Amino acid sequence: MTRLQNAEKQLSDALAALESAVESSVVAFASSAVAAPPSKTDFAALIDEFSGIEAKLGEAMQVIADIDAAQTSAANAGGMGDSE
């Protein structure tokens, strides 16, 4: 259960980081829209940040998939032992 809780926390943290990045980019865009359009550097940094978040989400999803697979294997192994 600890690994599942860890995966859920990682997923929650990644989602919070994504929300924060979106909020920050909206605020930055809104404040700079009057003064000047965002630069390519700003977009590159935002893309890098989203890529990092996407990688963390992928890792969390893989941990969850691994846990599910392990639980399924354990359930199947337990079920086969009962039928004998």
C-alpha positions in Angstrom: 0.0 0.0 0.0 2.9 2.3 0.6 4.0 2.2 -3.0 0.5 3.0 -4.1 0.4 5.9 -1.7 3.7 7.1 -3.0 2.5 6.9 -6.6 -0.7 8.8 -5.7 1.4 11.5 -4.0 3.7 11.8 -7.0 0.8 12.1 -9.3 -0.8 14.7 -7.0 2.4 16.7 -6.8 2.8 16.6 -10.6 -0.7 17.8 -11.1 -0.2 20.6 -8.6 3.0 21.6 -10.4 1.2 21.6 -13.7 -1.6 23.8 -12.3 0.9 26.1 -10.9 2.8 26.4 -14.2 -0.4 27.1 -16.0 -1.4 29.7 -13.5 2.0 31.3 -13.6 2.0 31.4 -17.4 -1.4 32.9 -17.6 -0.5 35.6 -15.1 2.8 36.3 -16.8 1.1 36.4 -20.2 -1.6 38.7 -18.9 0.9 41.1 -17.4 3.2 41.1 -20.4 0.4 41.2 -23.0 0.0 45.0 -22.5 3.8 45.7 -22.5 5.2 43.2 -25.0 4.4 39.8 -26.5 6.0 36.8 -24.9 9.4 35.9 -26.3 10.5 32.6 -27.7 12.7 32.1 -24.6 9.6 32.4 -22.4 7.8 29.7 -24.5 10.9 27.5 -24.5 11.1 27.7 -20.7 7.4 26.9 -20.4 7.7 23.9 -22.8 10.7 22.6 -20.7 8.7 22.9 -17.5 5.7 21.1 -19.0 8.0 18.4 -20.4 9.4 17.8 -16.9 6.0 17.6 -15.4 4.9 15.2 -18.1 7.9 13.0 -17.3 6.9 13.0 -13.6 3.4 12.1 -14.5 4.6 9.3 -16.7 6.8 7.9 -13.9 3.8 8.1 -11.4 1.5 6.3 -13.9 4.2 3.6 -14.5 4.5 3.0 -10.7 0.7 2.7 -10.5 0.7 0.3 -13.5 3.4 -1.8 -11.9 1.5 -2.0 -8.6 -1.7 -3.0 -10.4 0.2 -5.7 -12.3 1.8 -7.0 -9.1 -1.6 -7.1 -7.4 -3.2 -8.8 -10.3 -0.4 -11.4 -10.4 -0.7 -12.0 -6.7 -4.5 -12.3 -7.0 -4.1 -14.8 -9.8 -1.5 -16.8 -8.0 -3.6 -16.9 -4.9 -6.7 -17.9 -6.9 -4.8 -20.8 -8.7 -3.6 -22.1 -5.3 -7.2 -22.2 -4.0 -8.5 -24.2 -6.9 -6.0 -27.1 -6.4 
